[in-house]
Amino acid sequence: MARAVPYRHTLALGAVADEDARSSAADVAAALFDEGTFVVWAPAVAVPADAAYAAQLARAAARSGVAESIVAGAGLIHGRPVALVAGEFGFLAGSVGMAAADHFIAAMRRATVEGLPVLAAPTSGGTRMQEGTPAFLRMVPVAQAVALHRRAGLPYAVWLRDPTTGGVMATWGSLGQVTAAEPGALAGFLGPRVFQAMTGEQFPAGVQQAEHLTDVGVIDAVVALADLRQWLGGFLAAAVPRVDPAAVTPSPAAAMVAAAEEVPLPDAWDCVLATRRPQRPGVRELLTAAATDVTWLAGTGSGERDDAIILATARIGGVGVVVVGQDRSVGRAFGPGGLRTARRGYALAAELGLPLLTVVDTEGAEVSAAAEEGAMAGEIARSLAELSVLDTPIVGVLLGSGCGGGALAMAPSDVLLAASDSWITPLPPEGASAIVHRTSDRAPEMARAQRITAVELHRLGVIDELLGAPGEDPGTFLAHTGRAVAAAVARARPGERRVARFTVAGP
C-alpha cells in the first residue's frame, strides 16, 4: 500500500454532496472503501512553460482540491484490496492532459504489478484541448495499460459518471469487463454541445443517457453511488478467486443418480411436453437456488442486447463462475446477438481464469430474415469453435429443451449434467415430422425414433450425470441441481472429453 498523502477536497471524505452536485472522486472513495483504508497515490504534477496555462492549472487545483483531473489510490472493500482510478470533473471538466494520462498509466501499471482489481470511475469531457495533439496521442498507451491489466487476468470494472465523453469514453471508459453508470449519466463519444457545434444539429435526446445505453446493450447496469460498493463487491466476489474449501461440497456418492442402466427410459414425447410446461423452472430459478453474489451483465457491451440469453458472474459452491444461459422466461427464441452475448461470457471466463457454466434450455434459435442477416449460422459456428478450445473449465447443464444448432452451440463442456426429462434434437419434433412425413402430426413418433432423451444420451456417454426431473417438486430438483453443479465446477478440468463426448455410435 502506498504511503498516505493528504487528500484535499472541498468536500471532506465521507461528507454528503448536494443532491444536484456531481459526484467527486472523494465521494466515490468514501462510498466505496472500508472506512479509513483508502490511500491516495500521489501524481507527478507537471508545470507547463506557458504561464497562462500554468495559472489555469493552479486555479483548477485550488478550486477542485486535487492536483490533476485523475485521482488514483487503493483501499479495502469488505477487506479486499482494490484500486480506484477516478476522474475529477471539477478540474478543468475532467479533461485529460499528458500529466493526467501518465498518472492513469502509472496507476494501472502499479495495480497490475500488485495484483489489484481496479474500479475506474471516469467523468470527463475528453482530451484537454489546451495540450492539443500530444495529449490526444496518450490515448494509445492509456488503452494499452488497461489491456495489459486485463491480460494479467485481473478485474477491471467501470462506473461511468456524468458526463463521460470524448477520448476518455473512447479508452478507459469503454474497456470494462463489466460496466455500470450512475443514474441519468451522459456517456458517449461526442458530447452534445460539441456535436451541435460541429454539425449544426442537436443530438437526439436520451441517446447517450445511461438508462438507454443499458437497454441497448452498451453498458450492463445503472447503479447509484449508494449502491456502488455492493455492486462492485458482488462482481469481485465472483471474479477474484477466493475459495472457501468448506463451501465446496461435492455430492456424496449416495446422492448421485443411479447408473445409466438403472434409470428407466422415459417416453420421448412425454419429455418434450414436460419441458414445454410454462411453470417449468429455468436458469433464473437455478441461480436463485444455487448461486450468491450474482452480477447481471446486459448484452454484448457493443450496442446489442438479447435477453433470451443471460450473462452473469456468480459464486456457486464457494467458487466464482461466469454463467451463460438460455432464458426460457422471455418466451422467445434468441437471435444472433444472444450468441454474441454468450461469446462475451466465454471471453470473460477465459480472461479472469474462471470456470464457465452454460445452461441449455431452448426450443431453437430465432428463424427470421433478421437472424440470417445477423449471421445466425456464423454465430453458432463461432460459439462451437470457441467453446471447443476455451482454456478454462466448462460445466454444462441441459435443463430442458435442447433444440437445434441453437442448443448445440452452448453444449460443449468438460462436465455435462442434464435434467432426466430434457432432450436434444436437430429440429423440434414437429419440424422433423414435416420433413420425413410431410405432416407435423407424427411429431410424437419422430421424437421416439430419434433417440433424443437425456437418459438415452446418458447411456451413449454424451451426458455425465442425470439430475432427476422437476416434476411436482421443483424446489427439491433445483436444490439437488445446485449441489451437482457446485460439485461439477469443483472437479471440472479442460480436456478432450469436451468434444469427444459428441462422437457417438449411430443407429
VMD Tcl script that draws the C-alpha trace (Angstrom):
set ca {
  {0.00 0.00 0.00}
  {1.26 3.49 -0.81}
  {2.20 5.98 1.87}
  {-0.63 8.24 2.94}
  {-0.73 11.67 1.34}
  {-3.14 14.50 2.07}
  {-6.39 14.21 0.11}
  {-7.63 17.77 -0.24}
  {-11.15 18.37 -1.45}
  {-13.88 20.91 -0.92}
  {-15.96 18.03 0.47}
  {-14.40 16.15 3.34}
  {-14.08 12.44 2.73}
  {-17.35 10.93 3.86}
  {-19.38 14.12 3.53}
  {-22.59 14.15 1.54}
  {-22.66 16.23 -1.63}
  {-25.59 18.47 -2.54}
  {-28.29 16.48 -4.29}
  {-27.72 18.22 -7.60}
  {-23.90 18.20 -7.43}
  {-21.78 15.81 -9.50}
  {-20.04 13.13 -7.51}
  {-16.38 13.90 -6.84}
  {-13.51 11.44 -6.63}
  {-13.69 11.90 -2.86}
  {-17.37 10.98 -2.85}
  {-16.64 7.81 -4.80}
  {-13.83 6.80 -2.44}
  {-15.99 7.46 0.61}
  {-18.84 5.35 -0.72}
  {-16.61 2.54 -1.89}
  {-13.94 1.67 0.66}
  {-13.89 0.35 4.19}
  {-13.58 3.37 6.48}
  {-10.07 4.74 6.87}
  {-8.44 2.38 4.34}
  {-8.21 4.49 1.18}
  {-4.72 5.80 0.43}
  {-4.06 8.19 -2.47}
  {-1.26 7.54 -4.93}
  {0.37 10.91 -5.44}
  {0.64 12.02 -9.07}
  {3.67 13.59 -10.66}
  {2.47 17.14 -11.40}
  {3.94 18.89 -14.43}
  {4.28 22.68 -14.61}
  {3.88 23.85 -18.21}
  {6.12 26.54 -19.65}
  {3.13 28.58 -20.79}
  {2.45 30.94 -17.87}
  {-1.22 31.45 -18.66}
  {-1.87 27.71 -18.82}
  {0.14 27.15 -15.65}
  {-2.03 29.71 -13.87}
  {-5.15 27.99 -15.19}
  {-3.95 24.67 -13.77}
  {-3.20 26.28 -10.42}
  {-6.70 27.75 -10.25}
  {-8.21 24.37 -11.18}
  {-6.25 22.68 -8.40}
  {-7.34 25.30 -5.88}
  {-11.00 25.01 -6.86}
  {-11.13 21.20 -7.00}
  {-8.77 20.36 -4.18}
  {-6.84 17.84 -6.28}
  {-3.57 18.13 -8.17}
  {-4.85 16.75 -11.51}
  {-8.02 15.56 -13.21}
  {-7.37 11.91 -12.32}
  {-7.20 10.66 -8.74}
  {-5.82 7.19 -8.05}
  {-5.26 5.12 -4.96}
  {-6.19 1.90 -3.20}
  {-8.12 0.70 -0.19}
  {-10.16 -2.20 1.12}
  {-13.68 -3.24 0.10}
  {-15.03 -5.82 2.54}
  {-11.39 -6.43 3.47}
  {-10.32 -6.99 -0.16}
  {-7.61 -4.68 -1.64}
  {-8.93 -2.75 -4.65}
  {-7.51 0.15 -6.67}
  {-9.56 3.17 -7.74}
  {-8.86 5.42 -10.71}
  {-11.38 8.26 -10.76}
  {-11.91 11.40 -12.80}
  {-12.41 14.78 -11.17}
  {-14.79 16.92 -13.20}
  {-14.02 19.92 -11.03}
  {-10.53 20.02 -12.52}
  {-10.96 21.55 -15.99}
  {-14.09 19.45 -16.69}
  {-12.11 16.28 -16.03}
  {-10.12 16.80 -19.23}
  {-7.11 14.55 -19.61}
  {-3.78 16.12 -20.49}
  {-0.38 14.45 -20.63}
  {0.25 14.52 -16.86}
  {-3.20 13.11 -16.09}
  {-2.78 10.40 -18.71}
  {0.63 9.49 -17.35}
  {-0.83 9.29 -13.84}
  {-3.54 6.95 -15.12}
  {-0.96 4.76 -16.87}
  {1.26 4.62 -13.79}
  {-1.71 3.74 -11.57}
  {-2.80 0.92 -13.88}
  {0.74 -0.45 -14.04}
  {1.00 -0.35 -10.26}
  {-2.33 -2.11 -9.85}
  {-1.19 -4.77 -12.31}
  {2.12 -5.35 -10.53}
  {0.40 -5.52 -7.15}
  {-2.36 -7.80 -8.48}
  {-5.17 -5.41 -7.58}
  {-8.62 -5.30 -9.15}
  {-9.43 -1.83 -10.48}
  {-12.57 0.24 -10.43}
  {-12.40 3.04 -12.99}
  {-14.82 5.89 -12.28}
  {-14.36 8.35 -15.15}
  {-16.03 11.70 -15.65}
  {-14.58 13.90 -18.33}
  {-15.10 15.98 -21.41}
  {-12.20 14.13 -23.05}
  {-8.74 15.19 -24.16}
  {-7.52 18.53 -22.81}
  {-7.66 20.94 -25.71}
  {-5.03 23.24 -24.15}
  {-2.44 20.50 -24.78}
  {-3.64 19.51 -28.23}
  {-2.28 16.56 -30.19}
  {0.45 15.47 -27.71}
  {-2.27 14.88 -25.10}
  {-4.55 13.25 -27.68}
  {-1.83 10.73 -28.60}
  {-1.75 9.49 -25.00}
  {-5.00 7.61 -25.75}
  {-2.88 4.77 -27.15}
  {-0.78 3.99 -24.04}
  {-3.84 4.59 -21.83}
  {-5.74 1.83 -23.68}
  {-2.67 -0.41 -23.57}
  {-2.38 -0.04 -19.79}
  {-5.92 -1.37 -19.39}
  {-5.32 -4.17 -21.90}
  {-2.19 -5.33 -20.06}
  {-4.05 -5.30 -16.75}
  {-6.81 -7.45 -18.20}
  {-4.31 -9.74 -19.91}
  {-2.85 -10.40 -16.47}
  {-6.23 -11.90 -15.51}
  {-7.19 -9.03 -13.21}
  {-10.68 -7.50 -12.90}
  {-11.28 -4.08 -14.43}
  {-14.73 -2.64 -13.72}
  {-16.03 0.74 -14.89}
  {-18.58 3.07 -13.29}
  {-19.38 5.92 -15.66}
  {-20.22 9.27 -14.08}
  {-21.96 12.27 -15.54}
  {-20.65 13.18 -18.06}
  {-18.10 10.86 -19.68}
  {-17.30 11.68 -23.29}
  {-14.54 12.01 -25.86}
  {-11.17 10.33 -25.51}
  {-11.93 9.10 -22.01}
  {-15.09 7.29 -23.10}
  {-13.18 6.01 -26.13}
  {-10.42 4.48 -23.97}
  {-10.61 3.60 -20.29}
  {-14.33 4.32 -20.01}
  {-15.23 1.61 -22.53}
  {-12.85 -1.22 -21.65}
  {-14.56 -2.63 -18.57}
  {-15.21 -6.32 -18.20}
  {-18.36 -5.06 -16.50}
  {-19.65 -1.51 -16.87}
  {-22.25 0.44 -14.93}
  {-23.17 4.11 -14.83}
  {-24.74 6.44 -12.32}
  {-28.44 7.21 -12.90}
  {-29.02 9.74 -15.65}
  {-25.35 9.93 -16.59}
  {-24.48 11.16 -20.07}
  {-21.93 8.86 -21.69}
  {-20.89 8.87 -25.32}
  {-18.22 9.53 -27.86}
  {-19.10 13.13 -28.69}
  {-20.73 15.46 -26.19}
  {-24.00 17.14 -27.27}
  {-22.53 20.66 -27.27}
  {-19.59 19.64 -29.45}
  {-21.88 17.63 -31.72}
  {-24.09 20.67 -32.28}
  {-21.10 22.93 -32.92}
  {-19.69 20.50 -35.49}
  {-22.89 19.51 -37.27}
  {-25.28 22.38 -36.66}
  {-27.83 19.88 -35.38}
  {-28.98 18.83 -31.95}
  {-28.14 15.33 -30.76}
  {-31.29 13.17 -30.32}
  {-32.44 13.39 -26.72}
  {-31.69 10.43 -24.48}
  {-29.44 8.52 -26.85}
  {-26.40 8.94 -24.60}
  {-28.23 8.52 -21.30}
  {-27.18 5.66 -19.00}
  {-30.59 4.04 -18.90}
  {-30.85 3.92 -22.68}
  {-27.31 2.58 -23.01}
  {-28.29 -0.27 -20.70}
  {-31.39 -1.02 -22.75}
  {-29.38 -1.34 -25.97}
  {-26.52 -3.37 -24.51}
  {-23.73 -0.78 -24.39}
  {-23.41 -0.95 -20.59}
  {-24.56 -3.51 -18.06}
  {-26.38 -1.62 -15.34}
  {-27.40 1.69 -13.81}
  {-26.02 1.85 -10.27}
  {-26.40 4.72 -7.81}
  {-23.40 5.86 -5.78}
  {-25.03 4.48 -2.64}
  {-25.18 1.02 -4.27}
  {-21.74 1.09 -5.89}
  {-19.94 -0.76 -3.09}
  {-22.48 -3.60 -3.17}
  {-22.41 -3.85 -6.98}
  {-18.63 -3.92 -7.19}
  {-18.31 -6.21 -4.19}
  {-20.63 -8.75 -5.79}
  {-18.63 -8.76 -9.02}
  {-15.30 -9.07 -7.21}
  {-16.62 -11.90 -5.03}
  {-17.03 -13.96 -8.21}
  {-14.18 -12.54 -10.28}
  {-11.36 -12.74 -7.72}
  {-10.60 -16.34 -6.74}
  {-11.03 -16.68 -3.01}
  {-12.40 -20.18 -2.42}
  {-13.67 -21.31 0.95}
  {-12.92 -25.06 0.85}
  {-15.71 -25.72 3.35}
  {-18.18 -24.16 0.91}
  {-17.32 -26.62 -1.85}
  {-19.46 -29.65 -1.08}
  {-19.27 -32.31 -3.76}
  {-22.33 -34.54 -3.76}
  {-21.65 -37.81 -1.94}
  {-21.90 -40.98 -3.97}
  {-25.20 -41.84 -2.32}
  {-26.73 -38.63 -3.66}
  {-25.77 -39.34 -7.26}
  {-28.36 -40.63 -9.68}
  {-28.21 -44.38 -10.26}
  {-26.13 -45.91 -13.03}
  {-27.44 -45.42 -16.55}
  {-28.83 -48.92 -16.96}
  {-30.90 -48.48 -13.80}
  {-32.70 -45.35 -14.99}
  {-35.87 -46.24 -16.89}
  {-36.05 -44.92 -20.42}
  {-38.82 -42.28 -20.45}
  {-41.24 -41.70 -23.27}
  {-39.61 -39.11 -25.53}
  {-42.82 -37.26 -26.32}
  {-43.66 -37.04 -22.63}
  {-40.27 -35.39 -22.14}
  {-40.98 -32.86 -24.87}
  {-44.31 -31.96 -23.30}
  {-42.78 -31.74 -19.83}
  {-40.15 -29.23 -20.92}
  {-42.82 -27.09 -22.57}
  {-44.81 -26.50 -19.40}
  {-44.90 -22.77 -18.64}
  {-44.19 -23.28 -14.93}
  {-41.00 -25.31 -15.52}
  {-38.00 -23.72 -13.74}
  {-35.25 -22.20 -15.87}
  {-31.82 -20.68 -15.49}
  {-33.00 -17.75 -13.35}
  {-34.63 -20.06 -10.85}
  {-31.48 -22.18 -10.81}
  {-29.30 -19.18 -9.99}
  {-31.72 -18.09 -7.28}
  {-31.48 -21.52 -5.68}
  {-27.79 -22.24 -6.22}
  {-25.81 -19.01 -6.53}
  {-24.73 -16.00 -4.49}
  {-23.15 -12.66 -5.44}
  {-24.89 -12.64 -8.83}
  {-23.90 -9.70 -11.05}
  {-26.04 -9.43 -14.19}
  {-24.43 -8.23 -17.42}
  {-26.52 -6.78 -20.22}
  {-25.84 -7.67 -23.84}
  {-22.64 -7.65 -25.78}
  {-21.25 -4.39 -24.43}
  {-21.08 -3.30 -28.06}
  {-24.57 -1.90 -28.55}
  {-26.52 -5.15 -28.88}
  {-28.80 -6.84 -26.35}
  {-30.85 -10.02 -26.49}
  {-32.29 -11.05 -23.13}
  {-33.12 -14.55 -24.36}
  {-29.54 -15.36 -23.34}
  {-28.43 -14.16 -19.94}
  {-24.88 -13.41 -18.85}
  {-23.76 -13.07 -15.25}
  {-20.95 -13.64 -12.81}
  {-21.78 -15.50 -9.61}
  {-20.47 -17.77 -6.89}
  {-21.62 -21.38 -6.83}
  {-20.37 -23.70 -4.12}
  {-17.93 -21.04 -2.97}
  {-16.36 -20.74 -6.44}
  {-16.63 -17.78 -8.82}
  {-18.06 -18.62 -12.23}
  {-19.25 -16.92 -15.39}
  {-22.80 -18.01 -16.24}
  {-24.22 -18.05 -19.77}
  {-27.75 -19.39 -20.00}
  {-30.64 -19.64 -22.41}
  {-33.55 -18.00 -20.60}
  {-36.94 -19.62 -21.19}
  {-38.71 -16.90 -19.18}
  {-38.52 -14.36 -22.03}
  {-40.82 -16.58 -24.09}
  {-39.00 -16.35 -27.40}
  {-36.01 -17.68 -29.31}
  {-32.64 -15.94 -29.12}
  {-31.13 -14.16 -32.09}
  {-27.52 -13.81 -33.26}
  {-26.97 -11.07 -30.69}
  {-27.75 -13.59 -27.99}
  {-24.85 -15.76 -29.05}
  {-22.62 -12.71 -29.30}
  {-23.60 -12.05 -25.68}
  {-22.68 -15.65 -24.87}
  {-19.32 -15.25 -26.57}
  {-18.67 -12.18 -24.45}
  {-19.12 -14.51 -21.48}
  {-16.69 -17.07 -22.87}
  {-14.03 -14.41 -23.30}
  {-14.64 -13.06 -19.80}
  {-14.26 -16.52 -18.24}
  {-11.00 -17.09 -20.09}
  {-9.65 -13.66 -19.22}
  {-10.39 -13.94 -15.50}
  {-9.50 -17.63 -15.32}
  {-12.97 -18.53 -14.05}
  {-14.97 -21.70 -14.74}
  {-17.81 -21.27 -17.23}
  {-21.33 -22.56 -16.52}
  {-23.56 -22.89 -19.58}
  {-27.28 -23.65 -19.31}
  {-29.01 -25.05 -22.40}
  {-32.78 -24.65 -22.49}
  {-34.20 -23.60 -25.85}
  {-36.73 -24.71 -28.46}
  {-34.35 -23.33 -31.05}
  {-32.61 -20.19 -32.24}
  {-34.52 -17.41 -33.98}
  {-35.63 -18.15 -37.53}
  {-36.12 -14.89 -39.44}
  {-34.67 -12.68 -42.13}
  {-33.06 -10.54 -39.42}
  {-31.39 -13.61 -37.94}
  {-30.00 -14.56 -41.33}
  {-28.70 -11.03 -41.91}
  {-27.21 -11.10 -38.40}
  {-25.19 -14.23 -39.26}
  {-27.01 -16.76 -37.06}
  {-25.25 -19.72 -38.66}
  {-21.92 -17.97 -38.29}
  {-22.57 -17.19 -34.62}
  {-23.42 -20.85 -33.92}
  {-20.19 -21.86 -35.66}
  {-18.11 -19.34 -33.73}
  {-19.71 -20.36 -30.43}
  {-18.94 -24.03 -31.07}
  {-15.39 -23.27 -32.14}
  {-14.63 -21.01 -29.18}
  {-16.08 -23.39 -26.60}
  {-14.20 -26.32 -28.09}
  {-10.83 -24.69 -27.36}
  {-11.63 -22.43 -24.38}
  {-8.81 -22.70 -21.85}
  {-10.97 -22.77 -18.73}
  {-13.22 -25.48 -17.21}
  {-16.76 -25.64 -18.61}
  {-19.74 -27.19 -16.86}
  {-22.89 -27.55 -18.95}
  {-26.45 -28.14 -17.78}
  {-29.14 -29.35 -20.17}
  {-32.07 -28.01 -18.20}
  {-34.97 -28.54 -20.58}
  {-35.43 -28.29 -24.35}
  {-32.28 -28.73 -26.40}
  {-33.43 -27.97 -29.89}
  {-31.31 -27.45 -32.98}
  {-28.00 -25.71 -33.54}
  {-29.01 -23.06 -31.05}
  {-28.87 -25.64 -28.25}
  {-25.76 -27.40 -29.51}
  {-23.94 -24.06 -29.77}
  {-23.62 -23.96 -25.97}
  {-23.31 -27.67 -25.20}
  {-19.53 -28.40 -25.40}
  {-18.43 -28.89 -21.79}
  {-16.00 -30.79 -19.61}
  {-18.82 -32.00 -17.35}
  {-22.32 -32.20 -18.81}
  {-25.31 -32.57 -16.49}
  {-28.93 -32.95 -17.57}
  {-32.42 -32.99 -16.19}
  {-33.69 -36.53 -16.72}
  {-36.61 -35.35 -18.85}
  {-34.55 -33.00 -21.03}
  {-33.74 -33.72 -24.66}
  {-31.61 -32.77 -27.68}
  {-32.78 -32.92 -31.29}
  {-31.84 -31.31 -34.63}
  {-35.32 -29.79 -35.08}
  {-38.48 -29.60 -33.00}
  {-40.25 -32.96 -33.42}
  {-42.97 -31.20 -35.42}
  {-40.36 -29.94 -37.89}
  {-38.69 -33.32 -38.18}
  {-42.09 -34.91 -38.83}
  {-42.83 -32.36 -41.54}
  {-39.58 -33.24 -43.31}
  {-39.88 -37.02 -43.06}
  {-43.67 -37.49 -43.22}
  {-44.78 -34.20 -44.82}
  {-47.01 -33.55 -41.82}
  {-46.37 -32.38 -38.27}
  {-48.99 -34.78 -36.91}
  {-46.41 -37.52 -36.40}
  {-44.23 -35.47 -34.08}
  {-44.57 -37.92 -31.14}
  {-43.45 -40.76 -33.40}
  {-40.41 -38.77 -34.57}
  {-39.45 -37.87 -31.02}
  {-39.45 -41.55 -30.05}
  {-37.46 -42.57 -33.11}
  {-34.63 -40.03 -32.88}
  {-33.03 -41.07 -29.55}
  {-33.47 -37.59 -28.15}
  {-33.83 -38.12 -24.40}
  {-31.21 -37.28 -21.81}
  {-31.47 -40.81 -20.39}
  {-30.55 -42.37 -23.73}
  {-27.80 -39.78 -24.26}
  {-26.51 -40.73 -20.81}
  {-26.33 -44.35 -21.95}
  {-24.46 -43.24 -25.06}
  {-21.90 -41.42 -22.93}
  {-22.85 -37.90 -24.04}
  {-24.17 -36.82 -20.63}
  {-22.19 -37.41 -17.44}
  {-24.89 -37.16 -14.80}
  {-28.69 -37.17 -14.68}
  {-30.29 -34.80 -12.21}
  {-33.83 -36.11 -11.94}
  {-36.76 -34.01 -13.15}
  {-38.59 -31.02 -11.67}
  {-41.91 -32.87 -11.65}
  {-44.21 -31.58 -8.93}
  {-41.34 -30.58 -6.62}
  {-39.14 -28.06 -8.47}
  {-37.63 -26.79 -5.20}
  {-36.04 -30.15 -4.40}
  {-34.89 -30.52 -8.01}
  {-33.24 -27.08 -8.01}
  {-31.53 -27.70 -4.67}
  {-30.11 -31.01 -5.92}
  {-29.10 -29.43 -9.24}
  {-27.31 -26.64 -7.40}
  {-25.29 -29.16 -5.38}
  {-24.49 -31.15 -8.51}
  {-23.35 -28.02 -10.35}
  {-21.13 -27.00 -7.41}
  {-19.54 -30.44 -7.36}
  {-19.04 -30.39 -11.14}
  {-17.43 -26.94 -11.03}
  {-15.05 -28.18 -8.34}
  {-13.93 -31.19 -10.40}
  {-14.13 -29.89 -13.98}
  {-10.88 -29.64 -15.94}
  {-10.41 -28.71 -19.60}
  {-9.87 -31.85 -21.64}
  {-10.59 -33.88 -24.74}
  {-13.93 -35.12 -23.43}
  {-15.41 -31.69 -24.07}
  {-15.69 -32.56 -27.76}
  {-15.20 -36.33 -27.79}
  {-18.50 -36.88 -25.95}
  {-20.33 -35.83 -29.12}
  {-18.82 -38.65 -31.18}
  {-21.33 -41.42 -30.58}
  {-22.40 -44.52 -32.47}
  {-25.21 -44.09 -34.95}
  {-28.35 -46.22 -35.37}
}
mol new
graphics top color blue
foreach p $ca { graphics top sphere $p radius 0.5 }
foreach p [lrange $ca 0 end-1] q [lrange $ca 1 end] { graphics top cylinder $p $q radius 0.2 }
display resetview
